[in-house]
Amino acid sequence: MRNLKRVWTLFLSLALALSLSIPAYAAVEDTGFSDVAADAWYAEFVVYCRDNGLMAGTSTTTFSPDTTTTRAMMATMLWRYSGSPSANAGSDFADESSIASWASAAVDWARINGYMGGVGANRFQPQGQASRAQLATILTRYHQDAQGTVTPEPEPEGGEMLVAYFSATGNTENIAQHIQTILDADLYEIVPEDPYTSEDLNYSNGDCRANQEQNDPNARPAISGSVENMEDYDVIFLGYPIWWGQAPKIMHTFLESYDFDGVTIVPFCTSGSSGIGSSAANLQSLAPNANWLSGQRFSGSASQETVASWVEGLDLPEAVTDFGNTQTQLRLTFDGGEAIIALEDNATTRDFLTMLPATLTFEDYAGAEKISYLPQDLSTADAPASYDPQVGDVTLYEPWGNLAIFYGDAGSSSGLVPMGRVISGLELLSEMNGEFEVSVTVME
Ligand SMILES: Cc1cc2nc3c(=O)[nH]c(=O)nc-3n(C[C@H](O)[C@H](O)[C@H](O)COP(=O)(O)O)c2cc1C
């Protein structure tokens, strides 16, 4: 299986089986094929297969993504060139009896390893036609597994969100992490080059460092490190603690370090009791061409639900978030409370919606996920080759056919299909023990 020569032989065999031409291409910035749009769901797999010599175009300019072979044949080709490994029989497909004996071991193997799954209602459809676009997806998974690599995340090209915060004692960090979880944003901590000691923060001592800085209009405490790709961010949540009614001077250093023209900035702060007051308005002159939204003060222990209801009400640019009336939301009701999921729009979630309303049984997995085995397979037509789940992500794990809601860290995995994000109630869900029933409904 880890023998790349085999993969090459596999390619030659598949090329023959599908009447493909031998690769002859040059590296190009777009897909290089006139019939594969750069934003097609399979574009990255086509490019991967081409760049790794796994599949070629049907001409120098076309890939013919819709030309087909049968799914049983495809599973068998992959399996045979992996050395015909035995596979512990997985659970049967509903149409197991229509899988020819020559293909059945291959289908088991392909399913267990996550290379191929069902096509809905737990059917494999061995005579179903697989397009070359699907073949490219499967070959990518296969080749990456053989090499022990995964597709790198595409570089951000704008439309991204950043939560940048300074926190001397952890309160503002708590809120920043909630926002990151809710919006799947990037997180950046503004770290002082010279960290604040508790003596520095002892504001009852009029001479403490924090007080001196707040009283000095020219104070600009240095920041350790920087945000390398600031130009990728369209929205920046800017978090700080209130110091004597204002933002700490290190926030001035931060705002003067970058160009925020046209960027939407959303201030938030924590304090002992003061409101946000004039602190956010006083920061605006440091980035006058940014689009400043009105800010919000939280207590340091504010829950994710509290933060989520604020985030949902924000008027963020559409390019960066799907929040709003158009995004389908699900309500999960269970003994410990309620959670809300904002659903992505893809083939998997569209299939899932046809199952709802439903009562699902969840259980814990590895102290990081709440999982539920679904009564039927969901389409994975839009699935990426692999996915790196973040806390709050709702996914389908295709090889086992289960929903997986992540509340802890887990690594990147093939077979994971992103479905949406928990925007409130994740803590309540994560605190549930053993098996528990969850009623899932679509919110009006
Ligand atoms: C120098 C200093 C001045 C402060 N001034 C105020 C204030 O004016 N009003 C207030 O409610 N809290 C004030 N606090 C309390 C902090 O705003 C509060 O503890 C905040 O949540 C700390 O956030 P952090 O843990 O992210 O640093 C002050 C704290 C310090 C260290």
The ligand as an SDF file (V2000), in Angstrom:
LIG
                    3D

 31 33  0  0  0  0  0  0  0  0999 V2000
   -4.4610   48.9420   35.4970 C   0  0  0  0  0  0  0  0  0  0  0  0
   -5.8740   48.4280   35.5530 C   0  0  0  0  0  0  0  0  0  0  0  0
   -6.9280   49.3210   35.5040 C   0  0  0  0  0  0  0  0  0  0  0  0
   -8.2470   48.8560   35.5280 C   0  0  0  0  0  0  0  0  0  0  0  0
   -9.2730   49.7620   35.4180 N   0  0  0  0  0  0  0  0  0  0  0  0
  -10.5640   49.3170   35.4280 C   0  0  0  0  0  0  0  0  0  0  0  0
  -11.6400   50.2410   35.2700 C   0  0  0  0  0  0  0  0  0  0  0  0
  -11.4550   51.4460   35.0860 O   0  0  0  0  0  0  0  0  0  0  0  0
  -12.9010   49.7390   35.3300 N   0  0  0  0  0  0  0  0  0  0  0  0
  -13.1510   48.4100   35.5310 C   0  0  0  0  0  0  0  0  0  0  0  0
  -14.3230   48.0240   35.5780 O   0  0  0  0  0  0  0  0  0  0  0  0
  -12.1410   47.5160   35.6400 N   0  0  0  0  0  0  0  0  0  0  0  0
  -10.8440   47.9410   35.6000 C   0  0  0  0  0  0  0  0  0  0  0  0
   -9.8210   47.0320   35.6970 N   0  0  0  0  0  0  0  0  0  0  0  0
  -10.1460   45.6060   35.7700 C   0  0  0  0  0  0  0  0  0  0  0  0
  -10.0000   44.9410   34.3950 C   0  0  0  0  0  0  0  0  0  0  0  0
  -10.6260   45.6900   33.3890 O   0  0  0  0  0  0  0  0  0  0  0  0
  -10.6360   43.5490   34.3760 C   0  0  0  0  0  0  0  0  0  0  0  0
  -10.1090   42.7480   35.3960 O   0  0  0  0  0  0  0  0  0  0  0  0
  -10.4370   42.8740   33.0290 C   0  0  0  0  0  0  0  0  0  0  0  0
  -11.4140   41.8650   32.8530 O   0  0  0  0  0  0  0  0  0  0  0  0
   -9.0500   42.2550   32.8820 C   0  0  0  0  0  0  0  0  0  0  0  0
   -8.9580   41.6190   31.6250 O   0  0  0  0  0  0  0  0  0  0  0  0
   -7.7470   40.6320   31.2410 P   0  0  0  0  0  0  0  0  0  0  0  0
   -7.8060   39.4580   32.2080 O   0  0  0  0  0  0  0  0  0  0  0  0
   -8.0320   40.2070   29.8470 O   0  0  0  0  0  0  0  0  0  0  0  0
   -6.4970   41.3900   31.3780 O   0  0  0  0  0  0  0  0  0  0  0  0
   -8.5100   47.4770   35.6640 C   0  0  0  0  0  0  0  0  0  0  0  0
   -7.4370   46.5790   35.7400 C   0  0  0  0  0  0  0  0  0  0  0  0
   -6.1310   47.0460   35.6750 C   0  0  0  0  0  0  0  0  0  0  0  0
   -4.9900   46.0780   35.7420 C   0  0  0  0  0  0  0  0  0  0  0  0
  1  2  1  0
  2  3  1  0
  2 30  2  0
  3  4  2  0
  4  5  1  0
  4 28  1  0
  5  6  2  0
  6  7  1  0
  6 13  1  0
  7  8  2  0
  7  9  1  0
  9 10  1  0
 10 11  2  0
 10 12  1  0
 12 13  2  0
 13 14  1  0
 14 15  1  0
 14 28  1  0
 15 16  1  0
 16 17  1  0
 16 18  1  0
 18 19  1  0
 18 20  1  0
 20 21  1  0
 20 22  1  0
 22 23  1  0
 23 24  1  0
 24 25  2  0
 24 26  1  0
 24 27  1  0
 28 29  2  0
 29 30  1  0
 30 31  1  0
M  END
$$$$
